[in-house]
């Protein structure tokens, strides 16, 4: 039987333990530094005004000199939550449309890692926001969380359609004025083209008459 020299194995085990401990410490410090750096990044979206309004209505405190606060009706809370969900729909559309572009630009090196981290943090915050809205909707009305975003999507689509229609209506008068000027210019150019052949034909006739007269004189 071969004897095991345990004292000879102490040094390799110590080396491996120190190496693993260093790697674990480095990984922990790297994650903490990365989390701190991510927390200091500017947010992708501006402050969520609709969410703040809903939370203010939900946690409304009594005014000074009054012991009790007036309860906010559930209809107002539902309307505020629906408006909050509508804003979430707009932000989801922006995230989905920007994700592919940001990913492609990151692979090409056109944008830095900071911008990509901002985007990932915004995407994660939106996931948490959607879950929170569903929970709040179910708390206000049972099973409303299953349909609130469908209703918000319909309202958002109607709002986008109305906004686009208003933009088209605002451009109607300038486009009409431009077309009137363009039509007048086309008519003026067309009339000039009609007058030009007539004058040139008259000049040609005059030239022919003069040439005939000169020929007759030559014969005489």
C-alpha positions in Angstrom: 0.0 0.0 0.0 1.2 3.4 -0.9 1.2 6.0 1.8 -0.3 9.4 1.1 1.8 12.4 1.9 -0.9 14.7 3.2 1.6 17.5 4.1 2.6 17.6 0.5 -1.0 18.2 -0.6 -1.5 21.1 1.8 0.2 23.6 -0.5 -1.8 22.8 -3.7 -5.1 22.9 -1.7 -4.1 26.2 -0.2 -3.3 27.6 -3.6 -6.7 26.4 -5.0 -8.6 27.8 -2.0 -6.9 31.2 -2.4 -7.5 31.2 -6.2 -11.2 30.4 -5.7 -11.6 32.9 -3.0 -10.0 35.6 -5.2 -12.3 34.7 -8.1 -15.4 34.8 -5.9 -14.4 38.2 -4.4 -13.7 39.7 -7.8 -17.0 38.5 -9.2 -18.9 39.9 -6.2 -17.1 43.3 -6.4 -17.7 43.3 -10.2 -21.4 42.7 -9.8 -21.7 45.4 -7.1 -19.8 47.9 -9.2 -21.9 47.1 -12.3 -25.2 47.4 -10.3 -24.0 50.8 -8.9 -23.1 52.0 -12.3 -26.4 50.8 -13.7 -28.3 52.7 -11.0 -26.5 55.9 -11.9 -27.5 55.7 -15.5 -30.1 58.1 -16.8 -33.6 56.5 -17.2 -34.7 55.6 -20.7 -38.2 57.1 -20.2 -39.2 60.4 -18.5 -41.0 60.2 -15.1 -44.3 58.2 -15.3 -46.8 61.0 -14.6 -49.9 58.7 -15.0 -48.5 56.2 -12.4 -47.7 59.0 -10.0 -51.2 60.4 -10.3 -52.8 57.0 -9.7 -50.6 56.4 -6.6 -51.4 59.9 -5.3 -55.1 59.2 -5.6 -54.7 55.8 -4.1 -52.8 57.0 -1.1 -54.4 60.4 -0.7 -53.8 61.8 2.8 -56.2 64.1 4.8 -55.8 67.8 4.5 -54.5 69.8 7.4 -57.0 70.3 10.1 -59.1 67.3 9.1 -58.8 63.9 10.7 -60.3 61.9 7.8 -59.7 62.1 4.2 -62.4 61.9 1.5 -62.4 58.5 -0.1 -61.6 58.6 -3.8 -64.4 56.9 -5.8 -63.5 53.6 -7.4 -64.6 55.0 -10.8 -61.9 57.7 -10.6 -59.3 55.1 -9.5 -60.2 52.8 -12.4 -60.0 55.7 -14.9 -56.6 56.7 -13.5 -55.4 53.1 -13.7 -56.6 52.8 -17.2 -54.8 56.0 -18.2 -51.7 54.5 -16.6 -52.1 51.3 -18.6 -52.5 53.4 -21.8 -49.2 55.1 -21.2 -47.6 51.7 -20.6 -48.9 50.7 -24.0 -47.1 53.6 -25.6 -43.9 52.7 -23.8 -44.1 49.1 -24.8 -44.4 50.1 -28.4 -41.3 52.3 -28.1 -39.3 49.5 -26.5 -40.3 46.9 -29.1 -39.5 49.2 -31.9 -36.1 50.2 -30.4 -34.9 46.8 -29.3 -33.9 45.4 -32.7 -32.2 48.7 -33.7 -30.2 48.9 -30.4 -29.2 45.3 -30.6 -27.9 45.7 -34.2 -26.1 49.0 -33.3 -24.5 47.3 -30.3 -23.2 44.4 -32.4 -21.7 46.9 -34.8 -20.1 48.9 -32.0 -22.1 52.0 -32.9 -23.4 52.5 -29.4 -21.8 51.9 -26.0 -22.6 49.4 -23.3 -24.1 52.2 -21.2 -26.9 52.8 -23.6 -27.7 49.1 -23.9 -27.8 48.8 -20.1 -30.2 51.7 -19.9 -32.4 49.9 -22.4 -32.3 46.6 -20.5 -33.2 48.3 -17.3 -36.1 50.1 -18.9 -37.3 46.8 -20.3 -37.1 45.2 -16.9 -38.9 48.1 -15.3 -41.7 47.8 -17.8 -42.2 44.1 -17.0 -42.5 45.0 -13.3 -44.9 47.9 -14.2 -47.2 45.6 -16.2 -47.4 43.1 -13.3 -48.1 45.9 -10.9 -50.9 47.3 -13.1 -52.5 43.8 -13.4 -52.4 43.4 -9.6 -53.9 46.8 -9.1 -56.7 46.1 -11.6 -57.6 42.8 -9.9 -57.7 44.6 -6.6 -60.1 47.2 -7.9 -62.3 44.8 -9.8 -62.0 41.0 -9.9 -60.6 39.6 -13.2 -60.1 43.1 -14.6 -56.4 42.5 -14.9 -57.1 40.1 -17.8 -58.8 42.8 -19.9 -57.3 46.1 -18.8 -54.5 46.2 -21.3 -56.9 45.2 -24.1 -59.0 48.2 -23.2 -56.0 50.4 -22.9 -54.7 49.3 -26.3 -58.0 50.2 -27.9 -57.9 53.6 -26.3 -54.3 54.1 -27.3 -55.0 53.1 -30.9 -58.0 55.6 -31.0 -55.8 58.3 -29.6 -53.0 57.7 -32.1 -55.6 57.8 -34.9 -57.1 61.0 -33.7 -53.6 62.6 -33.3 -52.7 61.6 -36.9 -56.0 62.9 -38.2 -55.4 66.2 -36.5 -52.0 66.4 -38.1 -53.5 65.8 -41.5 -56.2 68.4 -41.0 -53.6 70.9 -39.9 -51.7 70.3 -43.2 -54.8 70.6 -45.3 -54.9 74.4 -45.7 -51.1 74.8 -46.5 -51.4 71.9 -49.0 -54.4 73.5 -50.6 -52.7 76.9 -50.9 -49.6 75.2 -52.4 -51.8 73.4 -55.0 -53.6 76.6 -56.0 -50.3 78.3 -56.6 -49.0 75.3 -58.5 -52.1 75.1 -60.6 -51.9 78.8 -61.5 -48.3 78.4 -62.4 -49.1 75.4 -64.7 -51.9 77.3 -66.4 -49.6 80.3 -67.0 -46.9 78.2 -68.5 -49.4 76.4 -70.6 -50.8 79.7 -72.0 -47.3 80.8 -72.8 -46.6 77.6 -74.7 -49.9 78.2 -76.7 -48.8 81.7 -77.6 -45.3 80.8 -78.7 -46.1 78.6 -81.8 -48.5 81.3 -83.1 -45.9 84.0 -83.0 -43.2 81.7 -84.5 -45.7 80.8 -87.4 -46.3 84.4 -88.1 -42.5 85.0 -88.4 -42.1 82.1 -90.7 -44.9 83.5 -93.0 -43.3 86.9 -93.1 -40.0 85.2 -94.1 -41.7 83.3 -96.9 -43.4 86.5 -98.2 -40.1 88.3 -98.2 -38.3 85.5 -100.0 -41.1 85.3 -102.7 -40.8 89.1 -103.3 -37.0 88.8 -103.7 -37.5 86.0 -106.2 -39.9 88.0 -108.3 -37.5 90.9 -108.4 -34.7 88.7 -109.5 -36.8 87.4 -112.5 -37.7 90.9 -113.6 
